[in-house]
């Protein structure tokens, strides 16, 4: 009975969304000038600004998709439903909305708005940032499962996922923190939105990207056939926030709907290495040494935070060079000092504007100070992340049964069907057919 | 068994279909990728508007402008090139869509193949739980290692960038002591108001009598081609002077002995120089700031903010613009050299700055923002007992800085009005004055405090001059006052007929006060007013005399004079 009901629901859902898709046409905020010529204007490579109505529709669709994703993953426990929703999200948030604004990139708008009171951040951007986090706090990372267009495009290319060595996945899992820290630093200082700038998949959704970005995106997709969702797991800065929220989530998808009999059938079902094996019988070797090591890590944590903060504060200068104003000031300085014989278009434009050099230098100096302060914060944050990771890897927690790692699990629903109790729940096998644990 | 049979049949039927679909779509993906790549490279290499044939035809058209056939050919070729370009683009786009579609088929086929041949996990293999902890330890080691790599890389990057910044001109000054000692400097007149900028010459036998119109004691007199209110500076046998008008900015080097022009330098085509000269008033002009020298190089700044450096043989070494001063009269603060740093006070309507550049390279060493308003005063550079200080006068603050770093040492809030007089210094006391403000004596040490102040006989332009006993103030309406520099007690007051813009200088126990008509009143320093003599130049003068080689060098409005016996 579950199958037909599911299909009916899906049809209803698609019928409901059809008018939404039809009505959400792109319009230009300002009409194009008519030059009365035969000139054919090229298509824009960035999406048109959304109208207010379209923004409201986007939010409604986002909340609807998140609700459905949570329902499919936690209640319906259906991979197929999640997959279909994933295709819809690709179509709507990816191809139709051309991936903008996305929750991942919204981190930067929110960061920028926090430090620039004059920046009027659209409510839709705030909601795109906050709503997935809120849903994750209640239901786990269902946003990653079926709503995020960056995640879904990677998910469909997973062909033969391999299990990464534990050491490698732990090391790589630190990269999103670095990326998040840099992205926030660059956004708050106004240096740029690097998440958007280096989004590897946006070019596919827009059918327009630089050759290098296409190559980068393709590389991720090719890698994604064997290392499932590499961007989500080892780069996505939003994933860091979702990870934190998910660990605190009120409810979360579980492998088994009932009890875990440790039948081991789900052991290899997760392409994201999010299943934690039971370790009841595990004995920690050299326990005293490990306890001492744990104590050392805890004691050294403040030092690590301070030291790392100091190191990164020294990077304020090169990081500031990424800011257009600082780069221009350095260019002007170099020209003034006679270190450059040729001027650039930027410096010529600046000089033509008649703004005094000193104003630019003062602005650049203030920005450099911001980068130094930001470097302290970034360094302290990364020091904390590394310290906590080391402590985490030294701590021993007892665990019975196969469990999902709430922070890592993307609620993709792949593992459900591997659990015999799930098959019993679905009525596909009887309780007697559940394999007995050896 | 029945279910298994059905499953086997499904696999037998669909698996080859899925596999073949995957192979065909995969091959198509590869082919399309290759074609798109080739097409992309073609699009990249093609520049339709600059093709060789088109350029050749255009060149031909320039030679034969009336050739209609040629024009038609160009149009046709242009159209062809553009069409080819846009066709390539269309192909690229269409290819992308096809690639996307075929990739989708490829992926679906592969996934379906996988689902048809899904396998149960190998349950015969016992999980090695004992090894799990070892794996965690290994992971911990790798995390530790990668963290170390990250932090070490960050540290190395910071060191490298610091080095690069240093070579790009934002680092601390070099420590190679190739600069002249204070004793050497005191034998010269290297900047505005002489050594340390305080108006005191460390020479005796300075002339006390001359007459410009008759030529008495005038050793030489030469015209200066460009106007300017800057004063002469002297190092050894060379005298330097700047001049400028709206058209050009120049510096001159004269032989101090003969007045022969040795070389003349142009401060033009400097990077960052404003394309339009600023508006300045006639009584300030474009060359009001006095040059400075360290004995090896000479430096000049102009109302445009252009700063340039020459070696003493006239080869321009570097030049730059420090920012166009927003100054309604015209920039007039003079330069000062300390060790290997050239210091410039840049106070304009936007605020104040103290800028230091490296004398050799012109690279910026520091650029300190000052919490002051516009001023026309110049820095003085003095040893206040335990340290060298560069002291700047402006509204509302008198501020002292460490000349090497630009760090502020102390400040006193006591000025108002439009500040033009520079500070004076003697024996731990700094003296500042301005019309409509006050004459203030500041006792300096680790901190600074007001010692005394006076509200009359206030100078408008001329800077005061002081010794450990006397302080002389010359006003623009002709009044000159002498005070006890320690207590502020008024020793004498004297009113001359003409006012003073030129700053008084001291030498050999005399104070030289040159009024705006070019008449220099020589007064013996003492508690009583004692006029030694008044010597005419023969033309108006507002620049401050330079004293070196037992001679006095004066810039009049038309000529440069050398006075000696």
Interface residues (C-beta under 8 A of the other chain):
Chain A: X156 X157 X159 X160 X165 X166 X167 X168 X170 X171 X174 X178 X204 X207 X211 X264 X265 X267 X268 X277 X279 X281 X282 X283 X284 X285 X307 X308 X311 X312 X314 X315 X317 X318 X330 X332 X333 X334 X335 X336 X337 X338 X339 X340 X343 X351 X354 X356 X357 X358 X359 X361 X362 X365 X379 X382 X386 X389 X390 X393 X394 X396
Chain B: X40 X44 X93 X96 X97 X100 X107 X110 X111 X114 X120 X121 X123 X127 X129 X130 X132 X133 X134 X135 X136 X137 X138 X139 X140 X141 X142 X143 X144 X146 X147 X150 X151 X154 X155 X157 X158 X159 X161 X162 X165 X168 X169 X170 X271 X272 X274 X275 X305 X318 X319 X320 X321 X322 X323 X324 X326 X346 X350 X353 X357 X361 X362 X363 X364 X367 X369
